[in-house]
Each structure stands twice: as C-alpha cells, then as structure tokens.
Amino acid sequence: MKFFLHHAYHECSDDHAITTSNSFYFTPFLTSFNTFFLTICKKFVPLHPNLKIMALNKLRNIGIAAHIDAGKTTVTERILFFTGTTRKMGEVHDGQATMDFMKQEQERGITIASAAISCAWNGFAINLIDTPGHVDFTIEVERSLRVIDGMIAVFCAVGGVEPQSETVWNQADRYRVPRIAFINKMDRVGADFPAVVDQMNKYLDANAFPFQVPMGEEENFDGIIDVIERKAYKFEEFERIEIPIPEEYKDKVEQTRAKVVEKVAEFNEDIMQMFFDEKEVPADLLKRVAREATLKLLITPVFCGAAYKNKGIQLILDAVTDYLPSPIDKGAVTGTDLDDPEKLHTCHPSPKEPFSALAFKLIHDPYVGQQTFTRVFSGTLKSGMQVFNATKKKHERIGRIMKIHAKERVEVAEAGPGDIVALIGLKLTKTGDTLCSEEHRLLLENIHVPPSVIELKITPEKHGDQSKLGEALHKLTTEDPSFNVRYDEETEETVIAGMGELHLENAYYGG
C-alpha cells in the first residue's frame, strides 16, 4: 500500500507537475474519492503537507474581466462560495467582497487592483484573477491577461457590450487568450440575452454562440437549459435542480443546438458528415470539438445567469473546466535568446524543463516587504533557489514562496508550471521581468503598458516632506508601470501622469 501511494505521488509524467496549495486539501466540496485518497496519502507518505501532485490538464488559470458594474466581482464571490473556498458570500455594495480587500475598493465599491485566489471544482484546480472594470486601471487587466490561460468575459444583460468591454476584448486578442462569455444580471428589468449575443458579434467580432437558453425573463428568470447536454436546471437558494425541459422551450433548445452544430461542423469532418446526414451529434463529441474551437479562438461559447441571485454559477464553473485551456493546452512559451535575439527558446509546461517565469506585478507590503507576483511557465522554483533575471542580467535569490489567497498568503516550499505565486526577497525584479535558470537564459514577451493620458502637478504640504514624497512616488511607479513621475525644472514642481483622474486620485490619496 505504501509503495503504491508513493509511486502514485512521485512517478509522474511530463504532463504532471508538483504544485503547492493548501486549498486542494481543505476545500470542503472535493469529491469523496479525492478526500479519501489524499487522507490516505498524507497518512502513509512522508511528504511536506503543502505538496500535491496534480495533472496539469486539471489546472485552469483564468481571469474575470468586464466593463465596470457588469458584476464580475459578484461572480467571483459566488465562485469562491460554491467551490467551498469561502463560507460566506461577501458583497461589493457593503464592502465585504473577498477580492476587494483594499480600503479604497471598499469605499468606492469598485475593483482597483487585480486580486488572485485559488479554488477547486470537480477535481480541477482553478487560479482565479478578478480584474478592474474601470478604464483608469487598465494596466491591471493588461498584466493579468499576460499570465492567464483563459478568460471569462462578463457582460451585463441590460447594458450589453460597453466601452470597457471592447477594451478588455482587444487586450485579450493581443495575448490570444481563449474566452467564454457570461451574460450576468438576467433577472434585471430590460435583460435581453439574444441582443447581447448579437452585440458581441457586431462590435467584438466574437463568433459568439449561445450554449444555454434562459428560462423566463427579467424578474421571472428562474432557470437555464444546457443545449449541448439537453438538460434543464432550476435554482433554489444554493442548489441547482435538474428538471425536464419544459415543452415551450424544446423547439428553442433544438434551434440553438443546431446553430452550434452547424458552426463546429466547419472544424470537424465527423460532425460535418452527421450534419449533412441529419444524424444526431453526441454531446461528448460536440463538447470536445467546441472546446478545440474555443481554444483556437474560433468561437466564443456564451452562458447566462444572475450571480447576485446565485443562478448559473455552478454551470459557469463547469464551463471553465470544459472549455477553457490548461497550461498543456496553451503549450510551450517562446522566448528570445539573451545573447542572440534571432534565436528562439521554447519552454514546455513541465517540471523537468528549465525554469522560466514572468514577474507581472509588485506590491510593497509593510510586514514582508516587496512581493513579486510571478507566473511559472516551466521548471520548478524552490525557496532559497538562485534564479537569473534575464531582463536586468542579474542574479536574484528566492526568499519565500507564497500561495495567493486575495489578501492572505500561504507559504509553500516550491512552485511548478502553471502556478501563480508571490515571491518574497527579490530586490531587482520589476513588472515584466523574465526569471529563468542560469543555464537557459531567455527573454519572454513583456507586458504592454499603455501611455499616460493625464498629468497632475503636486507639491508636499511641507517643504521638508519632499524626500518622503519622493520615496512614496518611487514605490508607486515600481508597483504600477502606467503611473509616471517627472520633475519640471522650470516650475520646480513634481508632475505625476496616469490613465485618468481616478487613477491619479487613488495614487495620490490612497497610495
């Protein structure tokens, strides 16, 4: 027994990685088999309690992005609740949202900084990043999209495609991030599911296809039909209950499913033949081909719900595991050789590959100092390990490795491919820097930083506070690449520049 479990833990192929997370052990909603297996493993196998082995195809690194007030933070809060990561649902309007933990976010009721958290669903591990919807904080979306593998684009069922929706969509196109869409607030007056899908195709060229049919409209919205599986669900409190498809929706379901079949038939000969022969396309085949098309950015599956009323969240979690990519699906990352820019290096998502990672965010914490948020693409990173900063051409030593849970951090011994972690102890590394092994020097694609659009002159209240102001501004520019500072020699004033008034106001008063 002990030999078998030890073998199961240690003899893993390139498709597996040793990653670190406590949430995998303690999530209450894990399947009974996983709970039993991990309990036995911890009893018989002498491993560090933070270590687990997980197939990389069971990992999802996703972001949630949208226009402001589309409800993405509420969606995130419901995801955390239904995955068992939190036991109480925080609300944006009362300042209790788990992901909006900054004082400025709680006061304003908006997301300002991207926040990450880990959760688990049906045997899948999910690293989730909630991003701001306000255009002033677009850099947070930009750097998040650089390191995630897939995205949930949230739209308001009433507002539809809004200006920041287009900005976020274009950012995702830049990094070729596969995505699914979630049309939220279906219970609101004026909610129009087909109209929002049409807007997605008109303004975003999204190739959007509904994978669900809503039951009821506005205040009468009470259920969802999965057209791929032909299953209908009603939602009561925190439960989803499968019911027979109501007679009045059967024709609509078949019409919607036929459109999906017709579209994905373009990408698969078997489905094309079934389509021409007017034969039934099995759900598992349709789902597999639809997933392949989604990963290639050929279609955007569209889902619906009302997050605040707890409707549709379990189904969007199923969609994340069914249609969004794992690190293996995303494949190898490519970087340029440090000495010969014409030469390319590829790093596959395997712990056996040379180490490569990208630092995408910095935060100065008063207790632990600088935290460098990093996405590991290949290899294994361990505490105390020396790495090479290819951007700065300097060596850095890893102090501590922290798993991210919004404002909380859980220290772990190591991180592997696909992990998003906070590193403590790095002194030179900045946003966009590549970290790699000494033997395999490469530069990964950097993060696009939009140019500043507004400037503001500032002066300290007291002349003696000039040095303190300089230190504070230096920290802000380190944390936020879209925030710039210059000194005007003629007027002898400090000038700060950013993405908008709210951006500068938050930096000046909240930073």
JODA-V932445 format. One record per pair of residues at least 24 apart in sequence whose C-alpha atoms are under 7 Angstrom apart, sorted by the first residue. I is the first residue (numbers start at 1). J is the second residue. D is the distance in whole Angstrom. If there is no record, write none. Layout:
i=I j=J d=D
i=I j=J d=D
This chain:
i=2 j=44 d=6
i=2 j=45 d=7
i=5 j=41 d=6
i=6 j=45 d=6
i=9 j=53 d=6
i=14 j=350 d=5
i=15 j=55 d=6
i=15 j=56 d=6
i=15 j=350 d=7
i=16 j=54 d=6
i=16 j=55 d=4
i=16 j=56 d=5
i=17 j=53 d=6
i=17 j=54 d=6
i=17 j=55 d=6
i=17 j=56 d=6
i=17 j=350 d=6
i=17 j=351 d=6
i=17 j=416 d=6
i=17 j=417 d=7
i=18 j=51 d=7
i=18 j=52 d=6
i=18 j=53 d=5
i=18 j=54 d=7
i=18 j=416 d=6
i=19 j=51 d=6
i=19 j=52 d=6
i=19 j=53 d=6
i=19 j=415 d=5
i=19 j=416 d=5
i=19 j=419 d=7
i=20 j=50 d=6
i=20 j=51 d=5
i=20 j=52 d=6
i=20 j=412 d=6
i=20 j=414 d=6
i=20 j=415 d=6
i=21 j=50 d=6
i=21 j=403 d=7
i=22 j=50 d=6
i=23 j=118 d=7
i=23 j=119 d=6
i=24 j=120 d=6
i=27 j=84 d=6
i=27 j=85 d=6
i=27 j=120 d=7
i=28 j=84 d=6
i=29 j=83 d=6
i=29 j=84 d=6
i=30 j=122 d=7
i=30 j=123 d=7
i=31 j=122 d=7
i=31 j=123 d=7
i=50 j=412 d=6
i=56 j=326 d=7
i=56 j=327 d=6
i=56 j=328 d=6
i=57 j=326 d=5
i=57 j=327 d=7
i=57 j=328 d=6
i=58 j=124 d=5
i=58 j=125 d=6
i=58 j=326 d=7
i=59 j=124 d=6
i=59 j=125 d=5
i=59 j=126 d=6
i=59 j=326 d=5
i=60 j=125 d=6
i=60 j=126 d=5
i=60 j=127 d=6
i=60 j=325 d=7
i=60 j=326 d=5
i=61 j=126 d=6
i=61 j=127 d=5
i=61 j=128 d=6
i=61 j=148 d=5
i=61 j=149 d=5
i=61 j=150 d=6
i=62 j=127 d=6
i=62 j=128 d=5
i=62 j=129 d=6
i=62 j=148 d=5
i=62 j=149 d=6
i=62 j=150 d=5
i=62 j=151 d=5
i=63 j=128 d=6
i=63 j=129 d=5
i=63 j=130 d=6
i=63 j=148 d=6
i=63 j=150 d=7
i=63 j=151 d=5
i=63 j=152 d=6
i=64 j=129 d=6
i=64 j=130 d=5
i=64 j=131 d=6
i=64 j=151 d=6
i=64 j=152 d=5
i=64 j=153 d=6
i=65 j=130 d=7
i=65 j=131 d=6
i=65 j=133 d=7
i=65 j=152 d=7
i=65 j=153 d=5
i=65 j=154 d=6
i=65 j=168 d=7
i=66 j=133 d=5
i=66 j=153 d=6
i=66 j=154 d=5
i=66 j=155 d=6
i=66 j=164 d=7
i=66 j=165 d=5
i=66 j=168 d=7
i=67 j=133 d=5
i=67 j=134 d=7
i=67 j=162 d=6
i=67 j=164 d=5
i=67 j=165 d=5
i=68 j=133 d=4
i=68 j=134 d=5
i=70 j=154 d=6
i=70 j=155 d=6
i=70 j=156 d=5
i=71 j=184 d=7
i=72 j=154 d=6
i=73 j=130 d=7
i=74 j=307 d=6
i=74 j=308 d=6
i=75 j=307 d=5
i=76 j=130 d=7
i=78 j=307 d=7
i=78 j=310 d=7
i=78 j=313 d=7
i=79 j=313 d=6
i=80 j=119 d=7
i=83 j=119 d=6
i=83 j=120 d=6
i=83 j=121 d=6
i=85 j=119 d=6
i=98 j=406 d=7
i=99 j=406 d=6
i=101 j=407 d=7
i=104 j=510 d=7
i=112 j=137 d=6
i=113 j=140 d=6
i=114 j=140 d=6
i=115 j=406 d=6
i=116 j=404 d=6
i=116 j=405 d=6
i=116 j=406 d=5
i=117 j=404 d=6
i=117 j=405 d=4
i=117 j=406 d=5
i=118 j=405 d=6
i=133 j=164 d=7
i=135 j=164 d=6
i=136 j=499 d=5
i=136 j=500 d=5
i=136 j=502 d=6
i=136 j=503 d=5
i=137 j=503 d=7
i=139 j=449 d=7
i=139 j=482 d=6
i=142 j=171 d=7
i=142 j=448 d=7
i=143 j=360 d=6
i=143 j=447 d=6
i=145 j=172 d=6
i=145 j=175 d=7
i=146 j=175 d=6
i=146 j=447 d=7
i=147 j=375 d=6
i=149 j=177 d=6
i=149 j=325 d=6
i=149 j=326 d=7
i=149 j=327 d=7
i=149 j=330 d=7
i=150 j=177 d=5
i=150 j=178 d=5
i=150 j=179 d=6
i=150 j=324 d=6
i=150 j=325 d=6
i=151 j=177 d=7
i=151 j=178 d=6
i=151 j=179 d=5
i=151 j=180 d=6
i=152 j=179 d=6
i=152 j=180 d=5
i=152 j=181 d=6
i=152 j=182 d=7
i=153 j=179 d=7
i=153 j=180 d=6
i=153 j=181 d=5
i=153 j=182 d=6
i=154 j=181 d=6
i=154 j=182 d=5
i=154 j=183 d=6
i=154 j=184 d=7
i=155 j=182 d=6
i=155 j=183 d=5
i=155 j=184 d=6
i=156 j=183 d=6
i=156 j=184 d=5
i=156 j=185 d=6
i=157 j=183 d=6
i=157 j=184 d=6
i=157 j=185 d=6
i=157 j=186 d=6
i=157 j=191 d=5
i=157 j=192 d=6
i=157 j=193 d=6
i=157 j=196 d=6
i=158 j=190 d=5
i=158 j=191 d=5
i=158 j=192 d=6
i=160 j=196 d=5
i=160 j=199 d=7
i=161 j=196 d=7
i=161 j=199 d=6
i=161 j=200 d=6
i=166 j=204 d=7
i=178 j=294 d=6
i=178 j=295 d=5
i=178 j=297 d=6
i=178 j=324 d=7
i=179 j=300 d=6
i=179 j=324 d=7
i=180 j=300 d=5
i=180 j=301 d=5
i=180 j=302 d=6
i=181 j=300 d=7
i=181 j=301 d=6
i=181 j=302 d=5
i=181 j=303 d=6
i=182 j=302 d=6
i=182 j=303 d=5
i=182 j=304 d=5
i=183 j=303 d=6
i=183 j=304 d=5
i=183 j=305 d=6
i=184 j=304 d=6
i=184 j=305 d=5
i=184 j=306 d=5
i=184 j=307 d=7
i=185 j=305 d=7
i=185 j=306 d=5
i=185 j=307 d=7
i=186 j=218 d=6
i=186 j=221 d=7
i=186 j=305 d=6
i=186 j=306 d=5
i=187 j=217 d=7
i=187 j=218 d=4
i=187 j=219 d=5
i=187 j=221 d=6
i=187 j=306 d=6
i=188 j=218 d=5
i=188 j=219 d=6
i=189 j=218 d=5
i=189 j=219 d=7
i=190 j=218 d=7
i=191 j=218 d=6
i=206 j=299 d=7
i=206 j=300 d=6
i=207 j=298 d=7
i=207 j=299 d=5
i=207 j=300 d=6
i=208 j=299 d=6
i=208 j=300 d=5
i=208 j=301 d=6
i=208 j=302 d=6
i=209 j=260 d=7
i=209 j=300 d=6
i=209 j=301 d=5
i=209 j=302 d=6
i=210 j=256 d=7
i=210 j=301 d=6
i=210 j=302 d=5
i=210 j=303 d=6
i=211 j=301 d=6
i=211 j=302 d=6
i=211 j=303 d=6
i=212 j=303 d=6
i=213 j=253 d=7
i=227 j=253 d=6
i=227 j=256 d=7
i=227 j=257 d=6
i=228 j=257 d=6
i=228 j=283 d=6
i=229 j=283 d=6
i=235 j=311 d=6
i=238 j=310 d=6
i=264 j=289 d=7
i=264 j=290 d=6
i=291 j=322 d=7
i=291 j=323 d=5
i=294 j=323 d=7
i=295 j=324 d=7
i=295 j=325 d=6
i=327 j=418 d=6
i=334 j=444 d=7
i=335 j=442 d=6
i=335 j=443 d=5
i=335 j=444 d=4
i=335 j=445 d=7
i=336 j=442 d=5
i=336 j=443 d=5
i=336 j=444 d=7
i=337 j=441 d=6
i=337 j=442 d=5
i=337 j=443 d=6
i=338 j=441 d=6
i=338 j=442 d=5
i=338 j=443 d=6
i=345 j=442 d=7
i=347 j=378 d=6
i=348 j=378 d=6
i=349 j=377 d=6
i=349 j=378 d=5
i=349 j=417 d=5
i=350 j=378 d=5
i=350 j=379 d=6
i=350 j=417 d=6
i=351 j=378 d=6
i=351 j=379 d=4
i=351 j=380 d=5
i=351 j=416 d=6
i=351 j=417 d=6
i=352 j=379 d=6
i=353 j=378 d=6
i=353 j=379 d=5
i=354 j=378 d=6
i=354 j=379 d=5
i=354 j=437 d=6
i=354 j=440 d=6
i=355 j=379 d=4
i=355 j=380 d=6
i=355 j=436 d=5
i=355 j=437 d=5
i=356 j=435 d=6
i=356 j=436 d=4
i=356 j=437 d=7
i=357 j=434 d=6
i=357 j=435 d=5
i=357 j=436 d=6
i=358 j=432 d=6
i=358 j=433 d=6
i=358 j=434 d=5
i=358 j=435 d=6
i=359 j=430 d=7
i=359 j=431 d=5
i=359 j=432 d=5
i=359 j=433 d=5
i=359 j=434 d=6
i=360 j=431 d=5
i=360 j=432 d=5
i=361 j=431 d=5
i=361 j=479 d=7
i=362 j=430 d=7
i=362 j=431 d=7
i=362 j=479 d=5
i=363 j=479 d=6
i=370 j=424 d=6
i=370 j=425 d=7
i=371 j=422 d=6
i=371 j=423 d=6
i=371 j=424 d=5
i=372 j=422 d=5
i=372 j=423 d=5
i=372 j=424 d=7
i=373 j=421 d=6
i=373 j=422 d=4
i=373 j=423 d=6
i=374 j=420 d=6
i=374 j=421 d=5
i=374 j=422 d=6
i=375 j=418 d=7
i=375 j=419 d=6
i=375 j=420 d=5
i=375 j=421 d=7
i=376 j=416 d=6
i=376 j=417 d=5
i=376 j=418 d=6
i=376 j=419 d=5
i=376 j=420 d=6
i=377 j=417 d=5
i=377 j=418 d=6
i=378 j=416 d=7
i=378 j=417 d=5
i=379 j=416 d=6
i=379 j=417 d=6
i=380 j=414 d=7
i=380 j=415 d=6
i=380 j=416 d=5
i=381 j=414 d=5
i=381 j=415 d=5
i=381 j=416 d=6
i=382 j=413 d=6
i=382 j=414 d=4
i=382 j=415 d=7
i=383 j=413 d=6
i=383 j=414 d=6
i=387 j=435 d=6
i=387 j=436 d=6
i=387 j=437 d=6
i=387 j=438 d=7
i=388 j=435 d=6
i=388 j=436 d=5
i=388 j=437 d=6
i=388 j=438 d=6
i=389 j=429 d=7
i=389 j=433 d=7
i=389 j=434 d=6
i=389 j=435 d=5
i=389 j=436 d=7
i=390 j=434 d=6
i=390 j=435 d=6
i=390 j=436 d=7
i=390 j=441 d=6
i=390 j=442 d=6
i=390 j=443 d=6
i=391 j=433 d=5
i=391 j=434 d=6
i=391 j=443 d=7
i=396 j=426 d=6
i=397 j=426 d=7
i=398 j=423 d=7
i=398 j=424 d=7
i=398 j=425 d=6
i=398 j=426 d=6
i=399 j=424 d=5
i=399 j=425 d=5
i=400 j=424 d=5
i=400 j=425 d=7
i=430 j=478 d=7
i=449 j=481 d=7
i=449 j=482 d=6
i=450 j=482 d=7
i=451 j=482 d=7
i=452 j=482 d=6
i=452 j=497 d=6
i=452 j=498 d=5
i=452 j=499 d=5
i=453 j=498 d=6
i=453 j=499 d=5
i=453 j=500 d=7
i=454 j=497 d=6
i=454 j=498 d=6
i=454 j=499 d=6
i=454 j=500 d=6
i=455 j=495 d=7
i=455 j=496 d=6
i=455 j=497 d=4
i=455 j=498 d=7
i=456 j=495 d=6
i=456 j=496 d=5
i=456 j=497 d=6
i=457 j=493 d=6
i=457 j=494 d=6
i=457 j=495 d=4
i=457 j=496 d=6
i=458 j=493 d=7
i=458 j=494 d=6
i=458 j=495 d=6
i=459 j=493 d=6
i=459 j=494 d=7
i=476 j=511 d=7
